[in-house]
Amino acid sequence: MAWVEKRGTRFRVRLRMPDGTVTTDSSHDLRADAVIRAKEIDVEAARDTYIDPRGGRIPLADWVPIWEATHQAGPATWAAYRSHILPALGRLPLVDIRRQHVKTLAVTLGKRLSPRSVADVIMVLSMVLQEAVEDRRVPFNPCRGVRIPKGIRAERPHATAEQVAAIVARQARTSDGLLILTAAYTGMRWGELTGLTRDNVDLTRQHPRAP
């Protein structure tokens, strides 16, 4: 049976495990929240679904060798783990790895890897964390449902005012220079530019002429 203890200004939920040891499940700002969690633990224990929080406090870097002992992984899997997963998440306890950690990793990798490569890395992470779920160390796999970014397009370059002026200066015909200036400072598409006539603009008021 779980109970609530006050610890400083917070309230922690304590329980005795089957091996006789006493552990802390969680800590709360309000006693009411701690009481609710204690009741939840009693229900989970009765249904044999309670997850000992101590199992999830192992860092990912320490859990993977345990996982490795009962799984066969190829060189590509280990390369993905050592190059991308371990540096980013290795220090975190399993229970502290959140969905946002996984999404942040995917976005970061997407800036320098192909979408397929990113998907392979997240798949390895998901495989490792799913085993932690099956081992009842964590209640869920944070990788589930995470969408892999399709890649980030590089921003299209834009000419500076000086570059535009230099291009215009190299044109033999004045009309070509005017066309370049119009394109540079209005953002009009080629079809709009070629269809533009003198009657379409009011140079005095400096705006398009109403039809």
N, C-alpha and C positions, 0 to 999 in steps of 0.2 A: 504494500500500500504506500502511495506517495504522500508526502506532507510538505508543508511550507515553512521555511525558516527565514527570519529577517537577518540580513547581513549588511550592516551599515545602513545605507538609505534604500537598499534594494531587497527584493524578496526572491529567494531561490527555491526551486522545487527539488526536493531530495527524495531518494528511494533506495530501498535495499535490493540488491541484485540476487539472483538465485545462488550465487557463490558466497553470499553472506556479506559482500562488500557494499558500502554505501557510496553512492555517487550523486552528482548534481546533474539534473537533466537540463535546466535552463534557469535564467535569471530575469526578473521583471521589475519594472518601476512601480507597479501597483500590485497590492496584495490580491485584489480581485482577479487580475490576470493570472497570477501564480496559482490561485485556487482552481481556476478553470483548467489550467494545464495539468494540475495534479489529478483532477477527475478524469481528464482525457487519458492520462497514463494508466490509471486503474482499469479503464475500459480496454485499452490496448493490451495490457498485461493479461486480462481475462481472455482476450481473443488470440493471444499469442502473436500479436502484430507489433509489439513494442520494439523499437530499435534503440539499442544501447548507444548513447551519444559518444561514448568513449571510442567506439570502433571507427567513427567518422572523423575523429580528431587527428588521425594519422595524415601527414602530408602526402600529397600526390607522389612526390619523388620517392617516398618510402613504401607507398602502396604498390607501385608498378613492379618492383622486384618480387613482391609476394604474388602479384598477378602473373608474372612471368613464369613462376615455378610450375604453373599448371596450364600454361598456354604456349603454343608454338607461334612465333612471329617471325616474318621474313625480314630481310635487310631494309626494305622500303618502309615497313612499319616502324622499325627502330630509328631509322633516319628521320622520319616525321616527328617521332617523339623527342629525340635528343635535340634536333635542330629548332623546333618550333614550340612544342608543348612544354617541355621541361623548363626552358628559360622563362616562359611567360607565367606558368601556373604551378611549377614544381614545388614551390615553397608553401602553397596554400593547403590547409587541411581539406580533406574530401568534403566535409560538411559545409565548408565556407565557399566552395566553388559554385557560383551562381550563373544563371542564364546570361547575365550581362557580361560576365567574364568570357564566356564562350563566344558571344556575339562580337565583343571587342576584339578577341583574337582573330575571328574570321575577317573582320573589316581590316585589321592591321595587315594580315597576310595577303588580303586581296589587293593591296597596293603594290605588291611586288611578285605575286604568284598568280598563275592562271586559276580560274574558278575550279577547274578539275583538281588541281593540286591542293587548293584550300579545302575542297570537299574531302579529299583523302586524309588530310590532317585532322579535320573535325571527326571523321569516321573513326580514326584511331583513338581519339580522346573519348568518343562515345562508347567504344568497345571497352575501354578500361573502366570507365565510370559505371557502365551497365553491370559489370561484374561486381562492383562495390554495392550496387543495389541488390543484386542477387545474394550477396554475402551479408546483407542486412546491416551494412555500415552507414548507408545514406538512404533516405526514403524515396528519392527520385533521381532520374538522370537529367541534368540540366541541358544536355545536348539535344534532347528530343524536340523536334519541331523547329530547330534553328535553321533559317534559310541562308544559303551561301550567296554572298553578293556576286553579281555577274561581272564585276570589274568596274573600275573607275576610269572614265574617259578623261584623257588629258584636256585641259582647257585650251580652246582654240586661241592661237596667238592673235594679237591685235597690233596694228601699226600705230606708232606714236605720231603726234602732230608733225614732228620733224621728218619722220619717214614718209608721211603722206606728202608733205611739201616737196621732198626730194624726188618722189615719183612723178609728181605733177610737173616739176621743172624739166624732166627729161622728155616730156611729150612734145612732139612737133606741132600738133594741132591744138588750138585752144579748147575746142569742143571736147577733145579727149581728156584734157585736164579738168574741165568742168564735170565730166562724167565721173572721174575718179574722186573728186572732192565730194560730189553728191553721194556716191556710194560709201565713202569713208565716214561721213558725218550724219547720214540718215539711216543707214542700215538697210536700205532698200535692196531687194533681190534683183538679179540680173534681168528677169522678165519685166519687172516694174521699171527698171532704169531704161531699158530699150523702148518701152512704151511711153516714156515721159516726153511731153511736148511743152513748148513755151507757154501755152495757154493753161497748163496745169498748175502754175505757180504764180503767186503775186509777189514780185520782188520788192515792191514798196513796203508791204506789210510783213514780208518775210514769213509767209505761211502758205499752205496749199490753197488754190483758188476753189471756191465752192462751185460745183457743177451747175 
